[in-house]
């Protein structure tokens, strides 16, 4: 059908780019992206995806907005305290871009429901804050042949990689969750609010690059950054032929996902 006059105006800065143009913008407008976890990572990711014109954005989270979230979870406001994060985020996305369709999954992703949730999406963004949830998302995306972006943060540091079928998955790099209590999370160690913003925007960029089939994704590469020193480095990764996630013998975690 092509872009409407208002869409051409809204996405003018995209259309001017030779890597996007009107055809690329149409791809974005037809795409479906799922954001799992509407915390510090998921907030900027969802907002930039909406602004970019992603046609359908899925939101998966069962948590409610708390005052302590607002230091970094910018999709929510003070007036949203006590509301479900999915409702708050959906409202903000619609305010940014009324043309974006929002699909709400007001539940924790678990082994029993994750396949059904991710199946209808083109790309998945992991915005969760615990290792079992990250392994759960990885294993489900591997099984369902779904590309996804992993992201993790702590204090001033962040890391992210992109998985596409056939590439190294999260388990190839980190074979199993650490024992409970060994690795602290953001609730225990804290995190600089803007650091999750850096990570979330990188993940949104990876999603858009994937949808446009342009540039080099963080496939078989783990991007690690230290915002305190403002240093970025890339660690090359290889697919593990014995990986329990992406080899023929798949083992999935089965704990719920919480947002950063």
N, C-alpha and C positions, 0 to 999 in steps of 0.2 A: 504493500500500500504506500510505502514511502513515509517520510516525516511530514507532519503538519507544519503550518507556518509558525505556530507558537513553539513547536519543538525545535525547528531550525534556529529560532532566536534563542531559546533556552540553552541549547547545546552548541551554540555558535563556536565557542572556543575549542570544542572537540572537533567539530566539522572542519575547522581550518587546518587541523593537523593531517598531514599526508598519511600517517599511520592509522587514522580513524576515518575521517571523511563521513559522508552521509551513510554509506553502506556499513561502516563500523558502528556508527551510532544506532543504526537499526538493529544490529546484532545485540548491542547492549540493552536496548529497549525490549528485546524479545527474550532476554536471559532470565534465569531463575537462580538466585543465590541464597543459601541458608547460612545464617549467623547463629552459632550455638554459644550461648552465654552473652548476656547483655550488660556486661560489666565494663571495665576500663578498656579492654581490647575491642570488644564487640561494639561499644558506643561509637567511636570514630569510624570504624569499618562500616557499620550500617549507615551512618550519616553520609559518608562519601559515596557509598554505593547508590543511595537514593539520589543524591545530587547529580551523580553521573548518569542517571536515567535507567538503572537496572529495572526491568519491567516488573519482576516479582521478587520480593525479599521475604524470606522466611525467618521467623524469630523464635528461637527455642530457649525457654528459661521458665522456671517455676518460682523464682524468688521475688521478693517485694523490695521496693526502694527503701534504703535506710540512710539516715543522715551521714553515716561514715562513708557511704558510697560516693558522695557528691564531690569529693576531692579529686576524682579521676573519671567517674562515669558520666561523661558530659551529655549524654543523650537524655538524662533525667535532670529535673530541677527540684528546688526546695519544695515547691508545691506538690511534687509527686511522692513525697515521703509517705509510705504506707500503701501505695498503689502497686499493683503487679508491674514488674519491669516490662513485660510484653505489652501491656496497655500503654504505659508511658512512652516506650520506644515507638510503638505503632503510631501514636499521636504525633510524635516529633517527626517521624519519617513522612507522614502525610502532609505536615506543615511545610517541610522542605520541598517535597515533590508530590503533588496530588495525583500525578499520573502513575506513581508506583503502587502496585498492588501489594498489600501486606498480608502474609499468612501467619497466623499466630499458633504456636505450639506451646501452650502453657503447661509444660511438664519438663521434668528432668529427662534427659536422654539416658536410656538404660538399654541393656542387652535385649530386653523384650520388645522395645519400640523403635530403636534407632534405625533399623533397616527401612521400616515403613516411612519414617520421617525424611530420611535423606534421599530416598529413591526418586523423587520428582524434581530434584534440583541438579543444576549443571555444575555447581561448585559449592564447596562447604568451607566456611571459616570457623576454625576452632578458637573460641574466646574463653575457654574454661581455665580453671586455676588449680586443678589437681591432676596428678599423674594417672590414676586409674581412668579418669574421664578422657584424657588425651589418648591413652592406649585403646580405649573403647571406640572413640571416633576413628582413629587410624584403622583399626581392624575392620570396622564396618565399611569404611570407604574402600578399603582394599577388596573386600568381598563383593561390594556392589559396583566396583570399577568407577568410583567417583573421585575426581581430583579434589584436593583440599589443601588449605594452608594451616600449618601448625604455628602456634605462637606461644611463647612463655616469657614471663618477666619476673624480676626480683630486684628490689632496691633500685639501682641505677642501670641494671643490665637487662638485655632482652635477647631473644633468639627466635629465628623463624626458618622454616623450610617449606617447600611446596612439593606435594606428592601428585604425580600423575601415574596412571596404570603402567606398570613395567619399570618404574623408577624405584630408587631406594625409598622405603617407607620409614615412618617414625621408629618402628621396632628395629629396623636395620641399623639405626644410629644408637638408639637407647633400647636395649633388648627387653627390659622389663621394668616395671615401676620399682622404685626403691622401697625398702621396708618402711612400714608405717612409722612415722615419728622421726625418721632419719633426715628427710629433706623438708625444711620449713616452707610454708607458703607465704603469700603476701600478707595475710592476716596476722602472721607471727613476726615477720621480718620487715614489713612495710614496703612501699614502692613510691617512687617519685611520680606524681600524677601525669606529668607530661611524657614520661617514658612509655607508658601504655598507649599514649596517643601516637607516638612514633611508630610503635609496633602495629597498632591497628590500621594506620594509614598505609604501611608497607603491605599488610595483608590484603587490604582493599585494592591496592595497586596490582598485586599479583593476580587477584581475581579478575580484574578488568583486562590485564594483559592476556590471561588465559582465554577470556571470552572473545578477545579481538585476534587471538592467534598472532601476537606480535611480541618482539623482544625476547629476552632470555629469562625464563622463570628460574626460581631458586630450586630447580630440580637437581637432585644429587649434590646439593650444596646447602650447608647450614650457615645462615648469616647470623653472626654473633656481634653484638655491639655493647660498648660500655659508655653510657652517656656522660658519666662523670669525667672521663678523659676524652670523650667524643671521638672514640676510635671504633671503626668497623672492620671486621675481618670475615673471610669466608673459609669454611672448612669443607673440603671436598668429601663426599660420601659415596659409598659403593653399596649396591644392593647385595645383601647377605643371602647366598643360596640356601642357607639353613634357617633363615628368618621364620619365626613362628607366625608372623603376621602376613607376609606376602609370598611365602613359599606355599606348596600345595597343602601343608599341614598348618591350618590357621587356629590360633588360640586367642579368644577375645576376653578382655576385661569385662567385668560386669558390675561396675559401681556407677552411681549417678554423677552427673556433671554439674558443677557449680561455677558461676562466673567470677572473674577477677574483681 
